[in-house]
Amino acid sequence: MTSRTVGVVGAGTMGNGIAQVFAQAGFDVIMADVSQSALDRGLAAISNSLSRLVKKGTLTDNEAVLIVSRIRGSTRLADLAACELVVEAATENAQIKEKIFRELASVVPASTILASNTSSISLTTIAAWVTSPERVIGMHFMNPVPVMQLVEIIRALQTSDDTHARIHALSLELGKTPVTVKDGAGFVSNRVLMPMINEAAFVLYENLATAEDIDTVMKLGMNHPIGPLALADLIGLDTCLSIMDILHREFRDSKYRACPLLVQLVAAGHLGRKSGKGFYRY
Ligand SMILES: NC(=O)c1ccc[n+]([C@@H]2O[C@H](COP(=O)([O-])OP(=O)(O)OC[C@H]3O[C@@H](n4cnc5c(N)ncnc54)[C@H](O)[C@@H]3O)[C@@H](O)[C@H]2O)c1
């Protein structure tokens, strides 16, 4: 990239992790969010994450200070005007993302790549919101971003070969392993993962086994590092349900019907770890 400045929109769970990995790879980062308090939380999360790396001996104190110094916050998308790449990681809501992409396209040059970290919104739809849609691409990082190896790259129908080549090379530069997929609901990651989680919920719902036993079968029998129900609690049951609903709607196939137990747990506010209760109690 000619400019080494990258914009990240959203300072939440994913945005601050993405900002951190770019800064660790030597890029200057402008992280944008709607409020100073959101930025402060994001910057604090980055400092905590880097402190853990210093404690582990992965980074020196000086390196951590240098990495933090490369990241600045902003509450104005206009401040991203000079970025060669912007990665959007704002709240998973199509209306919010449409507003962001339209505004971004009006402040950055047509050569700036606009990537989205969306888990479920069609990249082809996102690309259609902006001028020069060939510069739009999905860059789906996994949580926690500094730890997880994969970047699922999603090509919109409009994505150019040049945009794809640049994002592929950049993902390698971040130390990640990119895998490119076409744009389809759930991409590959959630298309495969969510029905497995949903099926585990059905097995529990049908009383075939306890949550612990279902997870043990998948951990010890299939070598998964974490069972599907514990993973669902980690992701958030509301997120799992909304992705199942998207798969169901997009493919119009009953095999993606959300398990009634998942629907009930979400209705009860049992969203997993973040609410203290989901398939398990925390
Ligand atoms: N959490 C995960 O495990 C995960 C994994 C992969 C992808 N994603 C995707 O990453 C994106 C972000 O998810 P998250 O978990 O970090 O959410 P989050 O709720 O932790 O953070 C979202 C941030 O976006 C900010 N935001 C909202 N509207 C904005 C706007 N107009 N301009 C700038 N910032 C705005 C919010 O203030 C918040 O700080 C979503 O698209 C989600 O689907 C999440």
The ligand as an SDF file (V2000), in Angstrom:
LIG
                    3D

 44 48  0  0  0  0  0  0  0  0999 V2000
  -18.0270  -10.3540   17.9000 N   0  0  0  0  0  0  0  0  0  0  0  0
  -17.6400  -11.3180   17.0700 C   0  0  0  0  0  0  0  0  0  0  0  0
  -17.3320  -12.4470   17.4980 O   0  0  0  0  0  0  0  0  0  0  0  0
  -17.5580  -11.0660   15.5900 C   0  0  0  0  0  0  0  0  0  0  0  0
  -16.8120  -11.9510   14.7890 C   0  0  0  0  0  0  0  0  0  0  0  0
  -16.6870  -11.6770   13.4250 C   0  0  0  0  0  0  0  0  0  0  0  0
  -17.3010  -10.5530   12.8800 C   0  0  0  0  0  0  0  0  0  0  0  0
  -18.0400   -9.7040   13.6710 N   0  0  0  0  0  0  0  0  0  0  0  0
  -18.6410   -8.5290   13.0470 C   0  0  0  0  0  0  0  0  0  0  0  0
  -17.8610   -7.3910   13.4060 O   0  0  0  0  0  0  0  0  0  0  0  0
  -18.7000   -6.2280   13.4490 C   0  0  0  0  0  0  0  0  0  0  0  0
  -18.5450   -5.5670   14.8100 C   0  0  0  0  0  0  0  0  0  0  0  0
  -18.9510   -6.4800   15.8180 O   0  0  0  0  0  0  0  0  0  0  0  0
  -18.4960   -6.3130   17.3350 P   0  0  0  0  0  0  0  0  0  0  0  0
  -18.7120   -7.6140   17.9900 O   0  0  0  0  0  0  0  0  0  0  0  0
  -17.1540   -5.6430   17.4040 O   0  0  0  0  0  0  0  0  0  0  0  0
  -19.6000   -5.2720   17.8630 O   0  0  0  0  0  0  0  0  0  0  0  0
  -19.5150   -4.2980   19.1070 P   0  0  0  0  0  0  0  0  0  0  0  0
  -20.9090   -4.0320   19.5130 O   0  0  0  0  0  0  0  0  0  0  0  0
  -18.5380   -4.7970   20.1190 O   0  0  0  0  0  0  0  0  0  0  0  0
  -18.8850   -2.9490   18.4860 O   0  0  0  0  0  0  0  0  0  0  0  0
  -19.5300   -2.1990   17.5040 C   0  0  0  0  0  0  0  0  0  0  0  0
  -19.0230   -0.7630   17.5930 C   0  0  0  0  0  0  0  0  0  0  0  0
  -19.5240   -0.0400   16.4690 O   0  0  0  0  0  0  0  0  0  0  0  0
  -19.8030    1.2540   16.9080 C   0  0  0  0  0  0  0  0  0  0  0  0
  -20.6690    1.9470   15.9650 N   0  0  0  0  0  0  0  0  0  0  0  0
  -22.0180    1.8510   15.8210 C   0  0  0  0  0  0  0  0  0  0  0  0
  -22.4400    2.6940   14.8660 N   0  0  0  0  0  0  0  0  0  0  0  0
  -21.3410    3.3400   14.4050 C   0  0  0  0  0  0  0  0  0  0  0  0
  -21.1290    4.3490   13.4230 C   0  0  0  0  0  0  0  0  0  0  0  0
  -22.1380    4.8640   12.7370 N   0  0  0  0  0  0  0  0  0  0  0  0
  -19.8780    4.7850   13.2060 N   0  0  0  0  0  0  0  0  0  0  0  0
  -18.8320    4.2720   13.9130 C   0  0  0  0  0  0  0  0  0  0  0  0
  -18.9670    3.3240   14.8530 N   0  0  0  0  0  0  0  0  0  0  0  0
  -20.2040    2.8560   15.0990 C   0  0  0  0  0  0  0  0  0  0  0  0
  -20.4140    1.0420   18.2870 C   0  0  0  0  0  0  0  0  0  0  0  0
  -20.4140    2.2580   19.0390 O   0  0  0  0  0  0  0  0  0  0  0  0
  -19.5070   -0.0400   18.8570 C   0  0  0  0  0  0  0  0  0  0  0  0
  -18.4010    0.5230   19.5510 O   0  0  0  0  0  0  0  0  0  0  0  0
  -20.1060   -6.7100   13.1190 C   0  0  0  0  0  0  0  0  0  0  0  0
  -20.3320   -6.5140   11.7510 O   0  0  0  0  0  0  0  0  0  0  0  0
  -20.0540   -8.1930   13.4740 C   0  0  0  0  0  0  0  0  0  0  0  0
  -20.9880   -8.9520   12.7450 O   0  0  0  0  0  0  0  0  0  0  0  0
  -18.1630   -9.9390   15.0110 C   0  0  0  0  0  0  0  0  0  0  0  0
  1  2  1  0
  2  3  2  0
  2  4  1  0
  4  5  1  0
  4 44  2  0
  5  6  2  0
  6  7  1  0
  7  8  2  0
  8  9  1  0
  8 44  1  0
  9 10  1  0
  9 42  1  0
 10 11  1  0
 11 12  1  0
 11 40  1  0
 12 13  1  0
 13 14  1  0
 14 15  2  0
 14 16  1  0
 14 17  1  0
 17 18  1  0
 18 19  2  0
 18 20  1  0
 18 21  1  0
 21 22  1  0
 22 23  1  0
 23 24  1  0
 23 38  1  0
 24 25  1  0
 25 26  1  0
 25 36  1  0
 26 27  1  0
 26 35  1  0
 27 28  2  0
 28 29  1  0
 29 30  1  0
 29 35  2  0
 30 31  1  0
 30 32  2  0
 32 33  1  0
 33 34  2  0
 34 35  1  0
 36 37  1  0
 36 38  1  0
 38 39  1  0
 40 41  1  0
 40 42  1  0
 42 43  1  0
M  CHG  2   8   1  16  -1
M  END
$$$$
